[in-house]
Amino acid sequence: PIKNDEKTNVKKIKPTSSELKNKENANKETSIKDDFRYIVRISNTDIDGEKTIERGLTSIKGIGMHMSTIVIGSSGLDRNLKMGNLSDKQIEKIQDSLENILKTAPSWMLNHQKDAEIGEDVHFIGSEIEMKLRDEINIMKKIRSYKGIRHERGLTVRGQRTRANNRKGLTLGVSKKVVQKKK
């Protein structure tokens, strides 16, 4: 319903009762409950309980915003719920959907398509992704590829300029000459 404001002659839109109820329900879901957890542990990662599920899952390495929405959709939860308000069953649902991410996510969203070792599409999460990256860099160093040599020398790998910039970590301290005594 629209109401006229006599002082400013501007029409104000008054929310309907159903809109108010929806807003109240949303506030109840996002508000902090008595059994609120400030830290939630999923996939060996501590997640801030005050974040929404959608934002909270992005703190897990290997999970971005798009992958987070897929995980939430497959678990059947509201993405605006706070992480700290989740029950143990809901956390298990999220954990299960993270483990079965290959079934729900399209292959182009996975972080290792046609993995060199397995030959299949794989998605690594958490510490697995760090170990896999370290192993791949070591393989490049071992086979003496261009990228491997650049990694060994601590230089840029992807074609950035190194003449004027990229001098980080190469500074040398000033050393004083040792004065020898004459005898």
PyMOL CGO cylinders between C-alpha atoms (Angstrom):
from pymol import cmd
from pymol.cgo import CYLINDER

trace = [
    CYLINDER, 0.00, 0.00, 0.00, 1.11, 3.52, -0.79, 0.3, 1, 1, 1, 1, 1, 1,
    CYLINDER, 1.11, 3.52, -0.79, 0.63, 6.34, 1.70, 0.3, 1, 1, 1, 1, 1, 1,
    CYLINDER, 0.63, 6.34, 1.70, 0.90, 10.04, 1.01, 0.3, 1, 1, 1, 1, 1, 1,
    CYLINDER, 0.90, 10.04, 1.01, 3.09, 12.04, 3.35, 0.3, 1, 1, 1, 1, 1, 1,
    CYLINDER, 3.09, 12.04, 3.35, 1.39, 15.42, 3.86, 0.3, 1, 1, 1, 1, 1, 1,
    CYLINDER, 1.39, 15.42, 3.86, 4.51, 17.37, 4.83, 0.3, 1, 1, 1, 1, 1, 1,
    CYLINDER, 4.51, 17.37, 4.83, 6.74, 16.46, 1.89, 0.3, 1, 1, 1, 1, 1, 1,
    CYLINDER, 6.74, 16.46, 1.89, 4.07, 15.32, -0.56, 0.3, 1, 1, 1, 1, 1, 1,
    CYLINDER, 4.07, 15.32, -0.56, 6.08, 12.15, -1.20, 0.3, 1, 1, 1, 1, 1, 1,
    CYLINDER, 6.08, 12.15, -1.20, 4.48, 8.75, -1.50, 0.3, 1, 1, 1, 1, 1, 1,
    CYLINDER, 4.48, 8.75, -1.50, 5.82, 6.20, 0.99, 0.3, 1, 1, 1, 1, 1, 1,
    CYLINDER, 5.82, 6.20, 0.99, 5.57, 2.50, 0.32, 0.3, 1, 1, 1, 1, 1, 1,
    CYLINDER, 5.57, 2.50, 0.32, 4.46, 0.61, 3.39, 0.3, 1, 1, 1, 1, 1, 1,
    CYLINDER, 4.46, 0.61, 3.39, 5.58, -3.05, 3.51, 0.3, 1, 1, 1, 1, 1, 1,
    CYLINDER, 5.58, -3.05, 3.51, 2.84, -5.67, 3.53, 0.3, 1, 1, 1, 1, 1, 1,
    CYLINDER, 2.84, -5.67, 3.53, 2.38, -8.07, 6.43, 0.3, 1, 1, 1, 1, 1, 1,
    CYLINDER, 2.38, -8.07, 6.43, 3.83, -11.01, 4.46, 0.3, 1, 1, 1, 1, 1, 1,
    CYLINDER, 3.83, -11.01, 4.46, 6.98, -8.99, 3.69, 0.3, 1, 1, 1, 1, 1, 1,
    CYLINDER, 6.98, -8.99, 3.69, 7.35, -8.14, 7.38, 0.3, 1, 1, 1, 1, 1, 1,
    CYLINDER, 7.35, -8.14, 7.38, 6.98, -11.83, 8.33, 0.3, 1, 1, 1, 1, 1, 1,
    CYLINDER, 6.98, -11.83, 8.33, 9.63, -12.84, 5.79, 0.3, 1, 1, 1, 1, 1, 1,
    CYLINDER, 9.63, -12.84, 5.79, 11.98, -10.20, 7.17, 0.3, 1, 1, 1, 1, 1, 1,
    CYLINDER, 11.98, -10.20, 7.17, 11.40, -11.37, 10.75, 0.3, 1, 1, 1, 1, 1, 1,
    CYLINDER, 11.40, -11.37, 10.75, 12.07, -15.00, 9.77, 0.3, 1, 1, 1, 1, 1, 1,
    CYLINDER, 12.07, -15.00, 9.77, 15.29, -13.97, 8.02, 0.3, 1, 1, 1, 1, 1, 1,
    CYLINDER, 15.29, -13.97, 8.02, 16.40, -12.05, 11.11, 0.3, 1, 1, 1, 1, 1, 1,
    CYLINDER, 16.40, -12.05, 11.11, 15.66, -15.06, 13.33, 0.3, 1, 1, 1, 1, 1, 1,
    CYLINDER, 15.66, -15.06, 13.33, 17.76, -17.34, 11.11, 0.3, 1, 1, 1, 1, 1, 1,
    CYLINDER, 17.76, -17.34, 11.11, 20.74, -14.99, 10.95, 0.3, 1, 1, 1, 1, 1, 1,
    CYLINDER, 20.74, -14.99, 10.95, 20.66, -13.93, 14.59, 0.3, 1, 1, 1, 1, 1, 1,
    CYLINDER, 20.66, -13.93, 14.59, 22.95, -15.51, 17.17, 0.3, 1, 1, 1, 1, 1, 1,
    CYLINDER, 22.95, -15.51, 17.17, 21.46, -18.43, 19.08, 0.3, 1, 1, 1, 1, 1, 1,
    CYLINDER, 21.46, -18.43, 19.08, 22.32, -19.65, 22.59, 0.3, 1, 1, 1, 1, 1, 1,
    CYLINDER, 22.32, -19.65, 22.59, 24.41, -22.57, 21.28, 0.3, 1, 1, 1, 1, 1, 1,
    CYLINDER, 24.41, -22.57, 21.28, 26.35, -20.36, 18.87, 0.3, 1, 1, 1, 1, 1, 1,
    CYLINDER, 26.35, -20.36, 18.87, 29.85, -21.56, 17.93, 0.3, 1, 1, 1, 1, 1, 1,
    CYLINDER, 29.85, -21.56, 17.93, 32.37, -18.85, 17.18, 0.3, 1, 1, 1, 1, 1, 1,
    CYLINDER, 32.37, -18.85, 17.18, 34.70, -21.29, 15.44, 0.3, 1, 1, 1, 1, 1, 1,
    CYLINDER, 34.70, -21.29, 15.44, 33.45, -24.12, 13.22, 0.3, 1, 1, 1, 1, 1, 1,
    CYLINDER, 33.45, -24.12, 13.22, 35.81, -26.81, 11.95, 0.3, 1, 1, 1, 1, 1, 1,
    CYLINDER, 35.81, -26.81, 11.95, 35.20, -28.20, 8.46, 0.3, 1, 1, 1, 1, 1, 1,
    CYLINDER, 35.20, -28.20, 8.46, 37.81, -30.05, 6.36, 0.3, 1, 1, 1, 1, 1, 1,
    CYLINDER, 37.81, -30.05, 6.36, 40.61, -29.40, 8.88, 0.3, 1, 1, 1, 1, 1, 1,
    CYLINDER, 40.61, -29.40, 8.88, 40.00, -25.64, 8.63, 0.3, 1, 1, 1, 1, 1, 1,
    CYLINDER, 40.00, -25.64, 8.63, 38.81, -23.30, 11.36, 0.3, 1, 1, 1, 1, 1, 1,
    CYLINDER, 38.81, -23.30, 11.36, 36.00, -21.09, 10.04, 0.3, 1, 1, 1, 1, 1, 1,
    CYLINDER, 36.00, -21.09, 10.04, 34.70, -17.91, 11.70, 0.3, 1, 1, 1, 1, 1, 1,
    CYLINDER, 34.70, -17.91, 11.70, 31.21, -18.65, 13.05, 0.3, 1, 1, 1, 1, 1, 1,
    CYLINDER, 31.21, -18.65, 13.05, 29.97, -15.13, 12.45, 0.3, 1, 1, 1, 1, 1, 1,
    CYLINDER, 29.97, -15.13, 12.45, 30.32, -15.46, 8.66, 0.3, 1, 1, 1, 1, 1, 1,
    CYLINDER, 30.32, -15.46, 8.66, 27.52, -16.74, 6.46, 0.3, 1, 1, 1, 1, 1, 1,
    CYLINDER, 27.52, -16.74, 6.46, 27.87, -20.25, 5.06, 0.3, 1, 1, 1, 1, 1, 1,
    CYLINDER, 27.87, -20.25, 5.06, 28.63, -18.88, 1.61, 0.3, 1, 1, 1, 1, 1, 1,
    CYLINDER, 28.63, -18.88, 1.61, 31.49, -16.67, 2.85, 0.3, 1, 1, 1, 1, 1, 1,
    CYLINDER, 31.49, -16.67, 2.85, 32.68, -19.09, 5.51, 0.3, 1, 1, 1, 1, 1, 1,
    CYLINDER, 32.68, -19.09, 5.51, 33.33, -21.94, 3.09, 0.3, 1, 1, 1, 1, 1, 1,
    CYLINDER, 33.33, -21.94, 3.09, 35.62, -19.71, 1.04, 0.3, 1, 1, 1, 1, 1, 1,
    CYLINDER, 35.62, -19.71, 1.04, 38.14, -19.74, 3.89, 0.3, 1, 1, 1, 1, 1, 1,
    CYLINDER, 38.14, -19.74, 3.89, 38.85, -23.39, 3.00, 0.3, 1, 1, 1, 1, 1, 1,
    CYLINDER, 38.85, -23.39, 3.00, 41.68, -23.53, 0.46, 0.3, 1, 1, 1, 1, 1, 1,
    CYLINDER, 41.68, -23.53, 0.46, 40.38, -24.71, -2.89, 0.3, 1, 1, 1, 1, 1, 1,
    CYLINDER, 40.38, -24.71, -2.89, 36.84, -23.41, -2.32, 0.3, 1, 1, 1, 1, 1, 1,
    CYLINDER, 36.84, -23.41, -2.32, 35.85, -20.10, -3.90, 0.3, 1, 1, 1, 1, 1, 1,
    CYLINDER, 35.85, -20.10, -3.90, 32.51, -18.33, -4.08, 0.3, 1, 1, 1, 1, 1, 1,
    CYLINDER, 32.51, -18.33, -4.08, 31.22, -20.37, -7.03, 0.3, 1, 1, 1, 1, 1, 1,
    CYLINDER, 31.22, -20.37, -7.03, 32.26, -23.69, -5.53, 0.3, 1, 1, 1, 1, 1, 1,
    CYLINDER, 32.26, -23.69, -5.53, 30.75, -22.56, -2.22, 0.3, 1, 1, 1, 1, 1, 1,
    CYLINDER, 30.75, -22.56, -2.22, 27.34, -22.00, -3.84, 0.3, 1, 1, 1, 1, 1, 1,
    CYLINDER, 27.34, -22.00, -3.84, 27.49, -25.45, -5.43, 0.3, 1, 1, 1, 1, 1, 1,
    CYLINDER, 27.49, -25.45, -5.43, 28.32, -27.07, -2.07, 0.3, 1, 1, 1, 1, 1, 1,
    CYLINDER, 28.32, -27.07, -2.07, 25.48, -25.20, -0.35, 0.3, 1, 1, 1, 1, 1, 1,
    CYLINDER, 25.48, -25.20, -0.35, 23.04, -26.13, -3.11, 0.3, 1, 1, 1, 1, 1, 1,
    CYLINDER, 23.04, -26.13, -3.11, 23.92, -29.81, -2.89, 0.3, 1, 1, 1, 1, 1, 1,
    CYLINDER, 23.92, -29.81, -2.89, 23.61, -29.80, 0.90, 0.3, 1, 1, 1, 1, 1, 1,
    CYLINDER, 23.61, -29.80, 0.90, 20.21, -28.06, 0.72, 0.3, 1, 1, 1, 1, 1, 1,
    CYLINDER, 20.21, -28.06, 0.72, 20.94, -25.29, 3.24, 0.3, 1, 1, 1, 1, 1, 1,
    CYLINDER, 20.94, -25.29, 3.24, 20.15, -21.57, 3.19, 0.3, 1, 1, 1, 1, 1, 1,
    CYLINDER, 20.15, -21.57, 3.19, 23.27, -19.68, 2.15, 0.3, 1, 1, 1, 1, 1, 1,
    CYLINDER, 23.27, -19.68, 2.15, 22.50, -16.76, 4.50, 0.3, 1, 1, 1, 1, 1, 1,
    CYLINDER, 22.50, -16.76, 4.50, 22.69, -18.86, 7.67, 0.3, 1, 1, 1, 1, 1, 1,
    CYLINDER, 22.69, -18.86, 7.67, 25.57, -18.08, 10.00, 0.3, 1, 1, 1, 1, 1, 1,
    CYLINDER, 25.57, -18.08, 10.00, 28.26, -20.75, 10.33, 0.3, 1, 1, 1, 1, 1, 1,
    CYLINDER, 28.26, -20.75, 10.33, 27.99, -20.68, 14.12, 0.3, 1, 1, 1, 1, 1, 1,
    CYLINDER, 27.99, -20.68, 14.12, 24.25, -21.50, 14.06, 0.3, 1, 1, 1, 1, 1, 1,
    CYLINDER, 24.25, -21.50, 14.06, 24.72, -24.76, 12.15, 0.3, 1, 1, 1, 1, 1, 1,
    CYLINDER, 24.72, -24.76, 12.15, 23.89, -28.01, 13.90, 0.3, 1, 1, 1, 1, 1, 1,
    CYLINDER, 23.89, -28.01, 13.90, 26.16, -31.05, 13.78, 0.3, 1, 1, 1, 1, 1, 1,
    CYLINDER, 26.16, -31.05, 13.78, 23.92, -32.69, 11.16, 0.3, 1, 1, 1, 1, 1, 1,
    CYLINDER, 23.92, -32.69, 11.16, 24.12, -29.62, 8.92, 0.3, 1, 1, 1, 1, 1, 1,
    CYLINDER, 24.12, -29.62, 8.92, 27.92, -29.54, 9.27, 0.3, 1, 1, 1, 1, 1, 1,
    CYLINDER, 27.92, -29.54, 9.27, 28.02, -33.23, 8.31, 0.3, 1, 1, 1, 1, 1, 1,
    CYLINDER, 28.02, -33.23, 8.31, 25.87, -32.44, 5.24, 0.3, 1, 1, 1, 1, 1, 1,
    CYLINDER, 25.87, -32.44, 5.24, 28.36, -29.78, 4.18, 0.3, 1, 1, 1, 1, 1, 1,
    CYLINDER, 28.36, -29.78, 4.18, 31.27, -32.15, 4.83, 0.3, 1, 1, 1, 1, 1, 1,
    CYLINDER, 31.27, -32.15, 4.83, 29.61, -34.88, 2.73, 0.3, 1, 1, 1, 1, 1, 1,
    CYLINDER, 29.61, -34.88, 2.73, 28.93, -32.49, -0.13, 0.3, 1, 1, 1, 1, 1, 1,
    CYLINDER, 28.93, -32.49, -0.13, 32.58, -31.35, -0.01, 0.3, 1, 1, 1, 1, 1, 1,
    CYLINDER, 32.58, -31.35, -0.01, 33.72, -34.97, -0.26, 0.3, 1, 1, 1, 1, 1, 1,
    CYLINDER, 33.72, -34.97, -0.26, 31.33, -35.64, -3.17, 0.3, 1, 1, 1, 1, 1, 1,
    CYLINDER, 31.33, -35.64, -3.17, 32.11, -32.42, -5.00, 0.3, 1, 1, 1, 1, 1, 1,
    CYLINDER, 32.11, -32.42, -5.00, 33.09, -34.31, -8.17, 0.3, 1, 1, 1, 1, 1, 1,
    CYLINDER, 33.09, -34.31, -8.17, 29.48, -35.44, -8.64, 0.3, 1, 1, 1, 1, 1, 1,
    CYLINDER, 29.48, -35.44, -8.64, 27.90, -32.00, -8.25, 0.3, 1, 1, 1, 1, 1, 1,
    CYLINDER, 27.90, -32.00, -8.25, 30.41, -29.55, -9.76, 0.3, 1, 1, 1, 1, 1, 1,
    CYLINDER, 30.41, -29.55, -9.76, 31.04, -29.34, -13.50, 0.3, 1, 1, 1, 1, 1, 1,
    CYLINDER, 31.04, -29.34, -13.50, 34.46, -30.53, -14.63, 0.3, 1, 1, 1, 1, 1, 1,
    CYLINDER, 34.46, -30.53, -14.63, 35.56, -27.05, -15.73, 0.3, 1, 1, 1, 1, 1, 1,
    CYLINDER, 35.56, -27.05, -15.73, 35.19, -25.81, -12.12, 0.3, 1, 1, 1, 1, 1, 1,
    CYLINDER, 35.19, -25.81, -12.12, 37.55, -28.38, -10.62, 0.3, 1, 1, 1, 1, 1, 1,
    CYLINDER, 37.55, -28.38, -10.62, 41.09, -27.29, -9.83, 0.3, 1, 1, 1, 1, 1, 1,
    CYLINDER, 41.09, -27.29, -9.83, 42.82, -30.27, -11.53, 0.3, 1, 1, 1, 1, 1, 1,
    CYLINDER, 42.82, -30.27, -11.53, 41.29, -31.35, -14.81, 0.3, 1, 1, 1, 1, 1, 1,
    CYLINDER, 41.29, -31.35, -14.81, 42.84, -34.52, -16.21, 0.3, 1, 1, 1, 1, 1, 1,
    CYLINDER, 42.84, -34.52, -16.21, 45.42, -34.85, -13.45, 0.3, 1, 1, 1, 1, 1, 1,
    CYLINDER, 45.42, -34.85, -13.45, 48.84, -36.01, -14.70, 0.3, 1, 1, 1, 1, 1, 1,
    CYLINDER, 48.84, -36.01, -14.70, 49.08, -38.95, -12.27, 0.3, 1, 1, 1, 1, 1, 1,
    CYLINDER, 49.08, -38.95, -12.27, 45.49, -40.23, -12.36, 0.3, 1, 1, 1, 1, 1, 1,
    CYLINDER, 45.49, -40.23, -12.36, 44.23, -38.97, -15.72, 0.3, 1, 1, 1, 1, 1, 1,
    CYLINDER, 44.23, -38.97, -15.72, 40.86, -37.97, -14.24, 0.3, 1, 1, 1, 1, 1, 1,
    CYLINDER, 40.86, -37.97, -14.24, 39.28, -34.74, -13.01, 0.3, 1, 1, 1, 1, 1, 1,
    CYLINDER, 39.28, -34.74, -13.01, 40.11, -34.09, -9.34, 0.3, 1, 1, 1, 1, 1, 1,
    CYLINDER, 40.11, -34.09, -9.34, 39.39, -31.27, -6.91, 0.3, 1, 1, 1, 1, 1, 1,
    CYLINDER, 39.39, -31.27, -6.91, 41.87, -30.75, -4.07, 0.3, 1, 1, 1, 1, 1, 1,
    CYLINDER, 41.87, -30.75, -4.07, 40.86, -29.04, -0.83, 0.3, 1, 1, 1, 1, 1, 1,
    CYLINDER, 40.86, -29.04, -0.83, 42.88, -27.71, 2.11, 0.3, 1, 1, 1, 1, 1, 1,
    CYLINDER, 42.88, -27.71, 2.11, 46.38, -29.04, 2.70, 0.3, 1, 1, 1, 1, 1, 1,
    CYLINDER, 46.38, -29.04, 2.70, 46.05, -31.45, -0.26, 0.3, 1, 1, 1, 1, 1, 1,
    CYLINDER, 46.05, -31.45, -0.26, 46.21, -28.53, -2.70, 0.3, 1, 1, 1, 1, 1, 1,
    CYLINDER, 46.21, -28.53, -2.70, 49.41, -27.18, -1.10, 0.3, 1, 1, 1, 1, 1, 1,
    CYLINDER, 49.41, -27.18, -1.10, 51.09, -30.60, -1.22, 0.3, 1, 1, 1, 1, 1, 1,
    CYLINDER, 51.09, -30.60, -1.22, 50.03, -31.14, -4.84, 0.3, 1, 1, 1, 1, 1, 1,
    CYLINDER, 50.03, -31.14, -4.84, 51.39, -27.73, -5.88, 0.3, 1, 1, 1, 1, 1, 1,
    CYLINDER, 51.39, -27.73, -5.88, 54.71, -28.41, -4.10, 0.3, 1, 1, 1, 1, 1, 1,
    CYLINDER, 54.71, -28.41, -4.10, 54.96, -31.82, -5.80, 0.3, 1, 1, 1, 1, 1, 1,
    CYLINDER, 54.96, -31.82, -5.80, 54.27, -30.33, -9.24, 0.3, 1, 1, 1, 1, 1, 1,
    CYLINDER, 54.27, -30.33, -9.24, 56.95, -27.67, -8.74, 0.3, 1, 1, 1, 1, 1, 1,
    CYLINDER, 56.95, -27.67, -8.74, 59.44, -30.36, -7.65, 0.3, 1, 1, 1, 1, 1, 1,
    CYLINDER, 59.44, -30.36, -7.65, 58.63, -32.40, -10.78, 0.3, 1, 1, 1, 1, 1, 1,
    CYLINDER, 58.63, -32.40, -10.78, 59.25, -29.31, -12.95, 0.3, 1, 1, 1, 1, 1, 1,
    CYLINDER, 59.25, -29.31, -12.95, 62.61, -28.78, -11.20, 0.3, 1, 1, 1, 1, 1, 1,
    CYLINDER, 62.61, -28.78, -11.20, 63.51, -32.44, -11.61, 0.3, 1, 1, 1, 1, 1, 1,
    CYLINDER, 63.51, -32.44, -11.61, 62.82, -32.56, -15.36, 0.3, 1, 1, 1, 1, 1, 1,
    CYLINDER, 62.82, -32.56, -15.36, 64.65, -29.23, -15.74, 0.3, 1, 1, 1, 1, 1, 1,
    CYLINDER, 64.65, -29.23, -15.74, 61.81, -27.48, -17.57, 0.3, 1, 1, 1, 1, 1, 1,
    CYLINDER, 61.81, -27.48, -17.57, 61.97, -23.72, -18.09, 0.3, 1, 1, 1, 1, 1, 1,
    CYLINDER, 61.97, -23.72, -18.09, 59.45, -23.12, -15.32, 0.3, 1, 1, 1, 1, 1, 1,
    CYLINDER, 59.45, -23.12, -15.32, 61.35, -25.49, -13.02, 0.3, 1, 1, 1, 1, 1, 1,
    CYLINDER, 61.35, -25.49, -13.02, 64.62, -23.65, -13.56, 0.3, 1, 1, 1, 1, 1, 1,
    CYLINDER, 64.62, -23.65, -13.56, 62.91, -20.30, -12.88, 0.3, 1, 1, 1, 1, 1, 1,
    CYLINDER, 62.91, -20.30, -12.88, 61.48, -21.73, -9.65, 0.3, 1, 1, 1, 1, 1, 1,
    CYLINDER, 61.48, -21.73, -9.65, 64.93, -22.99, -8.61, 0.3, 1, 1, 1, 1, 1, 1,
    CYLINDER, 64.93, -22.99, -8.61, 66.52, -19.60, -9.12, 0.3, 1, 1, 1, 1, 1, 1,
    CYLINDER, 66.52, -19.60, -9.12, 63.71, -17.73, -7.39, 0.3, 1, 1, 1, 1, 1, 1,
    CYLINDER, 63.71, -17.73, -7.39, 62.86, -15.72, -10.49, 0.3, 1, 1, 1, 1, 1, 1,
    CYLINDER, 62.86, -15.72, -10.49, 59.50, -14.91, -12.01, 0.3, 1, 1, 1, 1, 1, 1,
    CYLINDER, 59.50, -14.91, -12.01, 57.91, -17.85, -13.79, 0.3, 1, 1, 1, 1, 1, 1,
    CYLINDER, 57.91, -17.85, -13.79, 55.14, -16.34, -15.89, 0.3, 1, 1, 1, 1, 1, 1,
    CYLINDER, 55.14, -16.34, -15.89, 57.03, -13.87, -18.05, 0.3, 1, 1, 1, 1, 1, 1,
    CYLINDER, 57.03, -13.87, -18.05, 57.05, -10.81, -15.81, 0.3, 1, 1, 1, 1, 1, 1,
    CYLINDER, 57.05, -10.81, -15.81, 59.81, -8.24, -16.22, 0.3, 1, 1, 1, 1, 1, 1,
    CYLINDER, 59.81, -8.24, -16.22, 62.85, -8.61, -14.00, 0.3, 1, 1, 1, 1, 1, 1,
    CYLINDER, 62.85, -8.61, -14.00, 65.15, -5.82, -15.17, 0.3, 1, 1, 1, 1, 1, 1,
    CYLINDER, 65.15, -5.82, -15.17, 63.66, -2.89, -13.29, 0.3, 1, 1, 1, 1, 1, 1,
    CYLINDER, 63.66, -2.89, -13.29, 61.29, -4.58, -10.87, 0.3, 1, 1, 1, 1, 1, 1,
    CYLINDER, 61.29, -4.58, -10.87, 61.06, -7.79, -8.90, 0.3, 1, 1, 1, 1, 1, 1,
    CYLINDER, 61.06, -7.79, -8.90, 63.98, -7.05, -6.63, 0.3, 1, 1, 1, 1, 1, 1,
    CYLINDER, 63.98, -7.05, -6.63, 62.16, -8.32, -3.58, 0.3, 1, 1, 1, 1, 1, 1,
    CYLINDER, 62.16, -8.32, -3.58, 64.32, -10.28, -1.16, 0.3, 1, 1, 1, 1, 1, 1,
    CYLINDER, 64.32, -10.28, -1.16, 67.57, -9.56, -2.99, 0.3, 1, 1, 1, 1, 1, 1,
    CYLINDER, 67.57, -9.56, -2.99, 68.84, -6.69, -0.83, 0.3, 1, 1, 1, 1, 1, 1,
    CYLINDER, 68.84, -6.69, -0.83, 72.22, -7.13, 0.76, 0.3, 1, 1, 1, 1, 1, 1,
    CYLINDER, 72.22, -7.13, 0.76, 73.15, -5.59, 4.05, 0.3, 1, 1, 1, 1, 1, 1,
    CYLINDER, 73.15, -5.59, 4.05, 76.06, -3.21, 4.37, 0.3, 1, 1, 1, 1, 1, 1,
    CYLINDER, 76.06, -3.21, 4.37, 79.08, -4.92, 5.86, 0.3, 1, 1, 1, 1, 1, 1,
    CYLINDER, 79.08, -4.92, 5.86, 81.98, -3.12, 7.51, 0.3, 1, 1, 1, 1, 1, 1,
    CYLINDER, 81.98, -3.12, 7.51, 85.56, -3.90, 6.58, 0.3, 1, 1, 1, 1, 1, 1,
    CYLINDER, 85.56, -3.90, 6.58, 87.50, -5.65, 9.28, 0.3, 1, 1, 1, 1, 1, 1,
    CYLINDER, 87.50, -5.65, 9.28, 90.43, -3.48, 10.37, 0.3, 1, 1, 1, 1, 1, 1,
    CYLINDER, 90.43, -3.48, 10.37, 93.55, -5.55, 10.94, 0.3, 1, 1, 1, 1, 1, 1,
    CYLINDER, 93.55, -5.55, 10.94, 96.14, -4.44, 13.46, 0.3, 1, 1, 1, 1, 1, 1,
    CYLINDER, 96.14, -4.44, 13.46, 99.70, -3.95, 12.24, 0.3, 1, 1, 1, 1, 1, 1,
    CYLINDER, 99.70, -3.95, 12.24, 102.42, -5.58, 14.28, 0.3, 1, 1, 1, 1, 1, 1,
]
cmd.load_cgo(trace, "trace")
